[in-house]
Every structure is written in structure tokens, then in C-alpha cells.
Amino acid sequence: MVVIIDYGLGNLNSLGNSINKAGGFEYVITNDLNTIKNADKLILAGVGAFGKAMDNIKNLNLLDTLNKKVLVDKTPIIGICLGMQLLSSFSEEGNCDGLNWIKGNTIKFVFDSDTYRIPNVGWNTVIKEKQNKLFTNISDESTFYFTHSYHFEPQNKENILGSTQYGIKFASIVNHENIYGVQFHPEKSHKQGLELLSNFIKYI
């Protein structure tokens, strides 16, 4: 079963509906530790402040269970938007430590001109840096929907599966072993977003 981790931030029902639409996959939205322990796939989504998200994860006693599930049991997990940033070691937003599952920092966009607005909101292309089953049946021209002011900069460039150009080239898909992250919102990205969710559930 697919478990969407409910740590109290974001509209997770929309994501759940997209998972169902992507292939009729069974899912549950929960922070129940036993349910999380029995999950086949995990999704860490949400929007909001990095520090608040980490506080919620700790206050709900999720941290130890997630660390074992992801780092020891090697259960596949995908972080979406804020969820991808939480995979990092540290965030400039609130000067806060992250889950540290993929080494690197979450940093804010900084531009010298008004050409690129912050937050980055809208559709953009993901450049495939490496081949991966996550990209099955997704064309190179596919665009995805972004809305974010911060981006994850992995320490090891080998962890970058996809990148996107917005003033700078930034990591929009990351991966380390069983751990994946996407900066965009697949649930808001039409057919290609549903395809990506389906690929994660079926092939990863």
C-alpha cells in the first residue's frame, strides 16, 4: 500500500486523488506509525515552512520510524515540493536541519534583476540528467508545475536525476538509492504528472 505521510502541512487529499487517478492505486493518508511501518511505498508531500515541517515530524514521533523505514528497510519514498527539500541536510529557511537522507542544502533563489520573480511559479521543463524508471513514457518536452522560493542543492551531483532552468540551473528531481524527490507538483502537472506518480508506484 502507498502511504502519504500526514505531518500536518498541505492539502494531501488532492495528491491522494491523483494517485487514484494515476492507476487506481490504493493509498492512505496517515501519521499512524504501524501503518507507516507496513507501507510498500511512502510519499512525503506538503507545502509550508521547512522548520515547521521538521518540528511536526518530530512532535508526531515520526522521525525514528521514518529513518528505519527509509534508511534500514530501504522502502521507496518520494518527497514532493517541500517534501523534497526535507530530504536535505539543512535549509536556509529558518536555519534548520533536515532529514539528511540526501547530503546537501536547501537554499533560496537569489537574482540580481527582476527578470526572475520569487517564488518561481508556473510551468517548466525538466531536463533528464540520467536515465531512470521514473521517466518511463514521459517525453523530454514534458513540463511540470512549480511553486517554490527555495531549491535543494545536493552535495553530490550524481544525486541529480533532473534539472530545470530558472535564472540558474537547479535540481528538480533528486535520487539516492530508494529515496526520490521532485521539486514540482506532479498532482498539478496533468498527464505527465500522473505518469510520474504511476512510475514511482509501479517501478521503483
C-alpha positions in Angstrom: 0.0 0.0 0.0 1.0 3.6 -0.7 1.2 5.7 2.5 1.1 9.5 2.2 2.6 10.8 5.4 0.4 13.3 7.2 2.6 15.6 9.2 0.0 18.4 9.2 1.0 20.6 6.3 -0.6 20.9 2.9 -3.7 19.5 1.1 -2.8 15.8 0.8 -6.3 14.8 -0.4 -5.5 16.3 -3.8 -2.4 14.2 -4.0 -4.4 11.1 -3.0 -7.0 11.7 -5.7 -4.2 12.0 -8.3 -2.7 8.7 -7.1 -6.0 7.0 -7.6 -6.4 8.6 -11.0 -2.9 7.6 -12.0 -3.8 3.9 -11.8 -6.4 3.1 -9.2 -3.6 2.6 -6.6 -4.7 2.1 -3.0 -3.4 4.7 -0.7 -3.9 6.0 2.9 -3.1 9.4 4.4 -1.9 8.9 7.9 0.7 9.6 10.6 -0.1 6.2 12.3 3.3 4.5 13.0 2.1 1.0 12.5 0.5 1.8 9.1 3.7 3.6 8.0 5.8 0.5 9.1 3.7 -1.7 6.8 3.8 0.6 3.8 5.2 -0.6 0.4 5.8 3.0 -0.8 6.0 6.3 1.1 5.2 9.8 -0.1 6.3 12.9 1.8 4.5 15.9 0.4 3.2 19.2 1.7 3.7 22.9 1.4 4.8 25.5 4.1 7.8 26.4 6.2 10.7 23.9 6.4 11.2 24.4 10.2 7.5 23.9 11.0 7.5 20.7 8.9 10.5 19.3 10.8 9.0 20.3 14.1 5.8 18.5 13.2 7.6 15.3 12.1 9.5 15.3 15.4 6.4 16.2 17.6 4.4 13.4 15.9 7.2 10.9 16.8 7.6 10.1 13.1 11.4 10.6 12.9 12.7 7.3 14.2 10.1 5.2 12.3 10.8 7.0 9.0 14.6 6.7 9.5 14.3 3.0 10.0 11.8 2.5 7.2 13.8 4.5 4.6 17.4 4.0 5.7 17.3 0.4 7.1 14.4 -1.2 5.4 15.0 0.7 2.1 11.3 1.4 1.5 11.0 3.6 -1.6 10.0 7.1 -0.8 9.4 10.2 -2.9 9.4 13.8 -1.5 7.3 16.3 -3.3 7.9 20.1 -3.2 8.6 20.9 0.4 9.0 17.1 0.9 11.9 17.1 -1.5 13.6 19.9 0.4 13.1 18.0 3.7 15.4 15.2 2.3 18.3 17.6 2.6 20.8 18.1 5.4 20.0 21.7 6.1 17.8 24.6 5.0 18.4 28.3 4.9 14.7 28.8 5.6 14.8 29.0 9.4 18.4 27.8 9.5 17.0 24.3 10.3 18.4 20.8 10.0 16.6 18.5 7.6 16.2 14.7 7.5 19.7 14.4 6.0 18.8 11.5 3.7 20.5 13.1 0.7 23.5 15.2 1.6 23.1 18.9 0.6 21.4 22.1 1.5 18.2 23.8 0.6 18.9 27.4 -0.4 16.9 30.4 -1.5 16.8 31.7 -5.1 18.8 35.0 -5.3 18.6 37.0 -8.5 20.2 40.3 -9.4 17.4 41.5 -11.6 13.6 41.5 -11.7 13.6 39.2 -14.7 13.0 36.2 -12.5 10.5 36.5 -9.7 10.5 34.8 -6.4 8.7 32.5 -5.8 9.1 30.6 -9.0 5.5 29.8 -10.0 4.5 28.2 -13.3 5.3 25.5 -15.8 8.8 24.5 -16.8 10.7 21.7 -18.4 12.7 19.1 -16.6 16.0 18.2 -18.3 16.8 14.5 -17.8 20.3 14.2 -16.4 20.3 10.4 -16.0 18.0 7.6 -17.2 15.6 6.2 -14.6 12.4 4.2 -14.5 10.7 7.3 -13.0 10.8 8.8 -16.6 9.0 5.8 -18.3 6.7 7.1 -21.0 7.5 10.8 -20.1 8.8 12.8 -23.1 11.7 15.2 -23.0 9.4 18.1 -23.8 7.1 17.5 -20.8 6.5 20.4 -18.5 5.7 20.3 -14.8 4.1 22.8 -12.4 6.4 24.5 -9.9 5.8 26.9 -7.0 8.8 27.5 -4.7 11.2 30.0 -3.3 13.9 27.6 -2.2 15.7 24.7 -4.0 17.7 21.7 -3.0 21.4 21.7 -3.9 22.7 18.2 -3.5 26.4 17.8 -2.4 26.9 15.0 -4.9 25.8 15.9 -8.4 25.3 12.2 -9.0 22.1 12.6 -7.0 20.6 14.9 -9.6 18.2 13.0 -11.9 16.6 16.0 -13.5 17.3 19.8 -13.6 15.4 22.9 -14.6 16.4 26.3 -15.8 15.0 29.3 -13.9 17.7 32.1 -13.8 20.0 29.3 -12.8 20.0 25.6 -13.4 18.7 23.9 -10.3 17.9 20.3 -9.3 14.3 19.5 -9.9 14.5 15.7 -9.4 16.9 14.0 -7.0 17.6 10.4 -6.1 19.8 8.3 -3.8 19.1 4.6 -3.7 15.5 4.2 -2.7 15.0 7.9 -2.0 13.5 10.2 -4.6 12.4 13.9 -4.6 10.7 16.2 -7.1 10.5 19.9 -6.6 7.4 20.3 -8.8 3.9 19.2 -8.0 3.1 16.0 -10.1 -0.5 16.2 -8.8 -0.9 19.6 -10.6 1.1 18.6 -13.7 -1.7 16.9 -15.8 -1.0 13.6 -17.7 2.8 13.7 -17.3 2.5 14.2 -13.5 0.1 11.3 -13.2 2.6 9.2 -15.3 5.4 10.1 -12.9 3.4 9.1 -9.8 2.4 5.8 -11.5 6.0 5.1 -12.4 7.1 5.6 -8.9 4.5 3.3 -7.5 4.9 0.6 -10.2 8.6 0.6 -11.0 10.6 2.0 -8.0 
